[in-house]
Amino acid sequence: MLTKKFFKHPKKVVKYLPMKQIYLDNNATTPLHPEVKKALTQAFDIFGNPSSMHSFGREARKHVEAARESVAKFIGAHSDEIIFVGSGSEANNTVLSLFSCCSTRCGHPLKCSADIVTSKIEHPCILESSKCVADRGVHVRYLNVDKYGKIDVEELTKMLVSGGIGLVSIMTANNEIGTIQDIQALAKMAHENGALFHTDAVQAVGKMPVDVKDLDVDFLTISAHKIYGPKGIGALYVKKGVPFCPLIRGGHQEKGRRAGTENTLGIIGFGKAVEMRAVEMSEEHQRFLELKTILKKGVENTVPDIKFNGHPVDSLASTLNVSFAGSEGEAILLYLDLEGIAVSTGSACASGSLDPSHVILATGVDAEYAHGSIRFSMGRETKKEDIEYVLAKLPAVIQKIRGMSTAYVRGKHGK
């Protein structure tokens, strides 16, 4: 697609020639699937409150429950185990809040004194929620990762054996570097030591097979806008029989587990999104692997002084994270944007910060490389010619930025 782009300068407006627009930030959010758009359009007149008993309400309820069944089926759950929420962040906050004092007031057998274990590379909503519950007296322990972003299993074993752990929360696939954890094994370890297990699967569901029964997790988080569905709607899987305490109160919606009138349109779009993922995911995975190989080899062959982040094998096929020495990630992002290429410096929820990625730093990468990290995340609309266009533009962008870096130039020439 060709378009025109304008860049406002304080004294003048610079007009750029028509250029391509290539979106490689699908881990941040995805465009609506055409079938989701169609489903939403057809549902615009379904305005009844799903809790109302009249025909308008019953019509809305029918669509909400059909979508719940679709989401449940996609991850191998029962529909009663799915709670619709406002976002993946809300779902994650809900789980961690179970171990604040709220749970004891509800009379659930969750102890306020039980510790939470999570990792240093979790999404900001987990890390910030951890700080919040820690302020309420919950002890939170943080696991280290290796250079690929894999959980230190030996460290987790020691924590679990020491006792007092109530919850382990580890993301299935990292949003920045794409590393995939062995959730089945980690959940088994937690259960053998009397702890519940939660996984933030926002980046995994819809990109790889995820079955809650096989993983044997107690809680699992999903978000619709990461799988070509609408924003403002997510889901929390809660295994039947696991203690639960609502984060949002005030109504009987979601069987009393999440108050607030259901986002009917969002839920309908969510249901259609998972239906399309079931159809497209498998074939798409192979295509992503091929495109990722082309991108990785192309960068490796045309740009010196780089480092690839994440596990070389156990990683999302659609995600490639690269650190460029002598280059600020924000500068790379902006220069690529001028070429019509949209990428990210890391988590969209942390993009307002100029600090280096906490994920990259946790893997042992030094600050210089961490500051120059860029995430390419592909989506269903990404084509081979898009990757070729990126490879045609990227080397010159890096060269230009490095040319402005006195420290990098001196280092290269020994001055």
Wavefront OBJ file of the C-alpha trace (Angstrom):
o trace
v 0.000 0.000 0.000
v 1.329 3.431 -0.969
v 0.740 6.538 1.068
v 2.176 9.982 1.712
v 3.768 10.914 4.984
v 4.493 14.320 6.476
v 6.966 15.251 9.192
v 6.341 18.552 10.998
v 9.436 20.643 11.609
v 9.233 23.739 13.882
v 9.835 26.029 10.888
v 8.680 24.046 7.919
v 6.837 20.977 6.753
v 8.939 18.379 4.969
v 7.041 16.335 2.405
v 8.283 12.824 1.765
v 7.784 10.843 -1.402
v 5.192 8.052 -1.462
v 6.455 5.007 0.382
v 5.397 1.573 1.549
v 3.765 1.010 4.892
v 4.970 -2.161 6.603
v 3.656 -3.119 10.025
v 6.044 -5.276 12.051
v 4.743 -4.540 15.529
v 2.131 -7.269 15.837
v 3.229 -8.187 19.375
v 1.973 -4.745 20.427
v -1.373 -5.127 18.699
v -2.860 -6.591 15.540
v -5.276 -5.268 12.917
v -8.794 -6.670 12.981
v -9.248 -9.834 10.957
v -11.671 -9.253 8.042
v -14.013 -11.879 9.474
v -13.914 -10.153 12.852
v -14.823 -6.854 11.182
v -17.735 -8.595 9.510
v -18.913 -10.161 12.767
v -18.727 -6.820 14.566
v -20.633 -5.047 11.818
v -23.383 -7.631 11.938
v -23.560 -7.308 15.728
v -23.937 -3.511 15.909
v -27.669 -3.791 16.568
v -27.245 -6.254 19.442
v -27.466 -3.615 22.162
v -29.356 -5.396 24.922
v -27.806 -5.929 28.344
v -26.842 -9.631 28.551
v -28.162 -9.684 32.118
v -31.662 -8.535 31.114
v -34.375 -11.178 30.977
v -36.302 -9.737 28.019
v -35.710 -10.721 24.390
v -33.091 -8.021 23.766
v -31.044 -9.223 26.722
v -31.481 -12.885 25.813
v -30.227 -12.175 22.285
v -27.072 -10.532 23.663
v -26.565 -13.361 26.176
v -26.784 -15.943 23.404
v -23.894 -14.315 21.534
v -21.797 -13.844 24.678
v -22.112 -17.520 25.588
v -21.379 -18.663 22.035
v -18.151 -16.645 22.114
v -17.282 -18.032 25.543
v -17.639 -21.532 24.146
v -15.362 -20.650 21.201
v -12.650 -19.245 23.472
v -12.889 -22.218 25.825
v -12.710 -24.738 22.992
v -9.642 -23.038 21.514
v -7.609 -23.593 24.685
v -9.131 -26.920 25.731
v -11.173 -25.509 28.610
v -14.787 -25.773 29.717
v -16.902 -22.686 29.084
v -17.559 -22.294 32.834
v -13.828 -21.810 33.320
v -13.665 -18.672 31.134
v -14.147 -15.216 32.642
v -14.349 -12.283 30.227
v -12.370 -9.262 31.424
v -11.332 -5.892 30.026
v -7.763 -6.834 29.055
v -4.866 -9.190 29.607
v -3.521 -6.744 32.177
v -6.757 -6.952 34.160
v -6.616 -10.740 34.102
v -3.035 -10.733 35.385
v -3.863 -8.204 38.096
v -6.821 -10.343 39.158
v -4.678 -13.430 39.688
v -1.951 -11.697 41.666
v -4.520 -9.872 43.775
v -5.820 -13.247 44.977
v -2.844 -13.336 47.299
v -3.442 -9.943 48.863
v -5.650 -9.621 51.940
v -8.777 -9.697 49.747
v -8.662 -13.480 49.529
v -8.805 -14.015 53.277
v -11.872 -11.771 53.614
v -13.636 -13.943 51.048
v -13.032 -17.001 53.187
v -11.004 -18.785 50.508
v -8.202 -21.147 51.591
v -5.555 -18.812 50.142
v -3.160 -17.509 52.755
v -2.260 -13.838 52.737
v 1.200 -14.826 53.909
v 1.866 -17.136 50.943
v 4.708 -15.984 48.694
v 4.447 -15.319 44.977
v 7.178 -16.382 42.573
v 7.517 -14.748 39.174
v 10.370 -13.944 36.786
v 12.386 -10.837 36.015
v 11.245 -10.834 32.379
v 7.489 -10.753 32.879
v 5.218 -8.178 31.251
v 5.080 -4.826 33.133
v 1.505 -5.562 34.309
v 2.808 -8.579 36.252
v 5.832 -6.749 37.641
v 3.817 -3.687 38.670
v 1.091 -5.874 40.213
v 3.805 -7.724 42.110
v 5.038 -4.439 43.569
v 1.478 -3.571 44.559
v 0.774 -6.796 46.429
v 4.215 -6.578 48.004
v 3.146 -3.226 49.485
v 0.211 -5.098 51.037
v 2.520 -7.529 52.777
v 2.846 -10.334 50.218
v 6.423 -11.515 49.728
v 7.329 -11.704 46.028
v 10.394 -13.598 44.803
v 11.886 -13.019 41.343
v 13.473 -15.741 39.235
v 16.538 -15.147 37.090
v 16.776 -16.284 33.466
v 19.667 -17.486 31.323
v 21.093 -15.673 28.300
v 18.199 -16.911 26.151
v 15.499 -15.851 28.584
v 14.796 -19.346 29.923
v 13.731 -19.681 33.561
v 16.396 -20.839 36.019
v 14.751 -24.149 36.963
v 17.278 -24.901 39.697
v 16.511 -21.580 41.368
v 12.763 -22.252 41.130
v 13.258 -25.693 42.681
v 15.067 -24.179 45.663
v 12.324 -21.606 46.167
v 9.562 -24.206 46.025
v 11.348 -26.652 48.337
v 11.918 -23.892 50.884
v 8.127 -23.749 51.297
v 5.622 -20.954 51.702
v 4.970 -20.464 47.972
v 1.307 -19.924 47.106
v 1.542 -18.957 43.443
v 4.037 -19.235 40.584
v 3.384 -16.900 37.639
v 5.469 -17.390 34.500
v 4.588 -16.129 31.015
v 4.321 -18.733 28.257
v 6.093 -16.688 25.576
v 7.957 -13.454 26.168
v 6.512 -10.423 24.427
v 9.908 -8.840 23.684
v 12.269 -11.670 22.764
v 9.776 -14.446 21.992
v 11.355 -17.092 24.242
v 8.922 -19.919 25.082
v 8.988 -21.548 28.520
v 8.246 -25.187 29.336
v 5.017 -24.321 31.147
v 3.921 -27.930 31.559
v 7.099 -28.797 33.483
v 7.038 -25.600 35.550
v 3.376 -26.084 36.503
v 4.105 -29.659 37.570
v 6.922 -28.441 39.819
v 4.632 -25.875 41.408
v 1.846 -28.386 42.047
v 4.224 -30.948 43.538
v 5.152 -28.327 46.107
v 1.622 -27.173 46.912
v 1.579 -23.970 44.838
v -0.908 -22.793 42.228
v 0.344 -21.893 38.762
v -0.573 -18.982 36.478
v 0.705 -18.265 33.005
v 0.357 -15.057 31.030
v -0.267 -16.601 27.607
v -1.199 -13.366 25.834
v 1.641 -13.697 23.301
v 1.277 -17.467 22.924
v -2.427 -18.127 22.368
v -3.160 -17.925 18.658
v 0.498 -18.298 17.665
v 1.172 -21.776 18.998
v -0.962 -24.647 20.362
v -2.050 -23.947 23.940
v -4.149 -26.492 25.847
v -4.856 -25.794 29.507
v -5.467 -29.456 30.276
v -2.112 -30.516 28.832
v -0.302 -27.673 30.567
v -2.272 -28.326 33.787
v -2.253 -24.656 34.796
v -4.646 -23.127 37.314
v -4.925 -19.717 35.654
v -4.213 -18.547 32.105
v -4.470 -15.094 30.535
v -5.552 -14.247 26.965
v -6.078 -10.951 25.107
v -8.181 -10.519 21.954
v -6.260 -7.690 20.310
v -3.125 -9.831 20.014
v -4.984 -12.293 17.762
v -6.720 -9.912 15.327
v -9.653 -9.264 17.638
v -10.870 -5.989 19.186
v -9.157 -4.081 21.968
v -10.662 -3.807 25.426
v -11.522 -7.476 25.845
v -9.579 -10.369 27.328
v -10.205 -13.624 29.136
v -8.997 -15.338 32.265
v -9.099 -19.122 32.503
v -9.661 -20.354 36.054
v -9.510 -24.112 36.544
v -12.678 -25.507 38.058
v -12.331 -25.874 41.828
v -9.465 -23.392 42.202
v -10.105 -20.680 44.834
v -11.037 -17.342 43.287
v -11.716 -13.843 44.544
v -13.050 -11.069 42.218
v -10.909 -8.032 41.572
v -13.881 -5.969 40.326
v -17.032 -6.120 42.460
v -20.526 -4.727 42.292
v -22.545 -7.045 40.088
v -23.425 -10.651 39.353
v -21.932 -10.687 35.844
v -19.586 -13.531 34.875
v -21.214 -15.602 37.644
v -20.118 -13.056 40.216
v -16.462 -13.290 39.229
v -16.138 -9.965 37.368
v -18.661 -7.184 37.868
v -19.645 -4.793 35.085
v -21.922 -5.073 32.076
v -20.304 -7.369 29.533
v -18.651 -5.830 26.486
v -20.953 -7.679 24.090
v -19.409 -6.392 20.855
v -15.883 -7.040 22.090
v -16.791 -10.539 23.221
v -18.400 -11.347 19.864
v -15.263 -10.126 18.081
v -13.102 -12.164 20.459
v -15.089 -15.306 19.692
v -14.715 -14.834 15.948
v -10.982 -14.089 16.327
v -10.270 -17.423 18.036
v -12.365 -19.231 15.434
v -10.165 -17.765 12.689
v -7.000 -18.595 14.620
v -8.084 -22.229 14.720
v -8.307 -22.165 10.926
v -5.167 -20.182 10.086
v -2.629 -20.680 12.881
v -0.942 -23.900 11.785
v -0.185 -22.878 8.195
v 0.773 -19.382 9.273
v 3.353 -20.734 11.730
v 5.406 -22.334 8.958
v 5.288 -19.163 6.885
v 6.528 -17.125 9.849
v 9.448 -19.491 10.370
v 10.521 -18.992 6.766
v 10.185 -15.200 6.955
v 12.041 -15.080 10.279
v 14.926 -17.061 8.762
v 15.134 -14.651 5.819
v 15.084 -11.630 8.141
v 17.627 -13.066 10.560
v 20.104 -14.093 7.870
v 19.638 -10.809 6.054
v 20.390 -8.724 9.135
v 23.336 -10.947 10.017
v 24.832 -10.586 6.552
v 24.388 -6.841 6.137
v 24.817 -5.268 9.579
v 27.926 -5.823 11.760
v 28.076 -5.655 15.561
v 24.676 -7.093 16.347
v 23.247 -9.582 18.823
v 20.091 -11.662 18.480
v 18.045 -11.919 21.656
v 15.873 -14.840 22.726
v 16.145 -18.597 22.386
v 17.326 -19.774 18.936
v 14.762 -22.607 18.829
v 12.206 -22.258 21.637
v 10.904 -18.944 20.401
v 7.828 -17.516 18.699
v 8.128 -17.943 14.943
v 6.822 -14.428 14.403
v 9.245 -12.583 16.708
v 12.857 -11.508 16.155
v 14.670 -9.214 18.593
v 18.010 -7.701 17.567
v 20.428 -5.465 19.469
v 22.563 -3.053 17.439
v 25.739 -1.711 19.041
v 26.228 2.050 18.789
v 22.567 2.713 18.029
v 19.702 3.924 20.203
v 16.578 1.830 19.780
v 14.354 4.910 19.673
v 16.453 6.401 16.861
v 16.256 3.165 14.854
v 12.504 3.055 15.350
v 12.016 6.645 14.168
v 14.292 6.361 11.131
v 12.591 3.122 10.083
v 9.233 4.809 10.560
v 10.313 7.480 8.058
v 10.872 4.616 5.623
v 7.358 3.323 6.326
v 8.450 0.468 8.616
v 6.793 0.102 12.024
v 8.776 -1.807 14.667
v 9.142 -1.633 18.443
v 11.844 -1.174 21.049
v 10.098 -3.667 23.356
v 6.848 -3.831 25.280
v 4.201 -1.372 24.093
v 3.238 -0.836 27.745
v 6.768 0.344 28.545
v 7.511 2.290 25.356
v 7.237 5.635 27.138
v 10.424 4.861 29.054
v 13.905 5.594 27.768
v 15.423 2.973 30.065
v 16.843 -0.133 28.379
v 14.547 -3.147 28.271
v 14.335 -4.988 31.593
v 13.972 -8.207 29.602
v 17.177 -7.698 27.605
v 19.122 -6.655 30.707
v 17.889 -9.740 32.585
v 19.464 -11.979 29.926
v 22.883 -10.475 30.687
v 23.190 -8.155 27.690
v 25.200 -5.025 28.504
v 23.512 -1.621 28.581
v 24.915 -0.447 25.224
v 23.429 -3.343 23.300
v 20.245 -3.277 25.391
v 19.656 0.369 24.457
v 19.883 -0.568 20.786
v 17.321 -3.363 20.780
v 14.583 -3.585 18.168
v 11.716 -6.082 18.015
v 10.330 -7.203 14.667
v 7.008 -9.001 15.154
v 5.211 -10.338 12.099
v 1.509 -10.852 11.515
v -0.894 -12.547 9.132
v -0.476 -9.732 6.583
v 3.341 -9.854 6.529
v 4.762 -10.898 3.155
v 8.196 -11.872 1.892
v 8.510 -8.619 -0.035
v 7.938 -6.725 3.216
v 10.929 -8.454 4.797
v 13.012 -7.765 1.695
v 12.077 -4.088 1.890
v 13.177 -3.966 5.539
v 16.507 -5.559 4.651
v 16.975 -2.997 1.883
v 16.453 -0.062 4.267
v 17.837 -1.243 7.615
v 21.622 -1.289 6.914
v 21.671 2.353 5.794
v 19.606 3.389 8.826
v 22.011 1.692 11.247
v 25.030 3.095 9.419
v 23.597 6.608 9.603
v 22.864 6.371 13.326
v 26.254 4.873 14.105
v 27.899 7.631 12.101
v 26.417 10.134 14.533
v 27.665 8.172 17.546
v 31.077 9.514 18.562
v 31.625 6.672 21.024
v 30.896 4.024 18.388
v 33.136 5.663 15.751
v 35.998 6.018 18.228
v 35.611 2.414 19.307
v 35.731 1.156 15.730
v 38.827 3.181 14.847
v 40.590 2.851 18.184
v 40.693 6.612 18.789
l 1 2 3 4 5 6 7 8 9 10 11 12 13 14 15 16 17 18 19 20 21 22 23 24 25 26 27 28 29 30 31 32 33 34 35 36 37 38 39 40 41 42 43 44 45 46 47 48 49 50 51 52 53 54 55 56 57 58 59 60 61 62 63 64 65 66 67 68 69 70 71 72 73 74 75 76 77 78 79 80 81 82 83 84 85 86 87 88 89 90 91 92 93 94 95 96 97 98 99 100 101 102 103 104 105 106 107 108 109 110 111 112 113 114 115 116 117 118 119 120 121 122 123 124 125 126 127 128 129 130 131 132 133 134 135 136 137 138 139 140 141 142 143 144 145 146 147 148 149 150 151 152 153 154 155 156 157 158 159 160 161 162 163 164 165 166 167 168 169 170 171 172 173 174 175 176 177 178 179 180 181 182 183 184 185 186 187 188 189 190 191 192 193 194 195 196 197 198 199 200 201 202 203 204 205 206 207 208 209 210 211 212 213 214 215 216 217 218 219 220 221 222 223 224 225 226 227 228 229 230 231 232 233 234 235 236 237 238 239 240 241 242 243 244 245 246 247 248 249 250 251 252 253 254 255 256 257 258 259 260 261 262 263 264 265 266 267 268 269 270 271 272 273 274 275 276 277 278 279 280 281 282 283 284 285 286 287 288 289 290 291 292 293 294 295 296 297 298 299 300 301 302 303 304 305 306 307 308 309 310 311 312 313 314 315 316 317 318 319 320 321 322 323 324 325 326 327 328 329 330 331 332 333 334 335 336 337 338 339 340 341 342 343 344 345 346 347 348 349 350 351 352 353 354 355 356 357 358 359 360 361 362 363 364 365 366 367 368 369 370 371 372 373 374 375 376 377 378 379 380 381 382 383 384 385 386 387 388 389 390 391 392 393 394 395 396 397 398 399 400 401 402 403 404 405 406 407 408 409 410 411 412 413 414 415
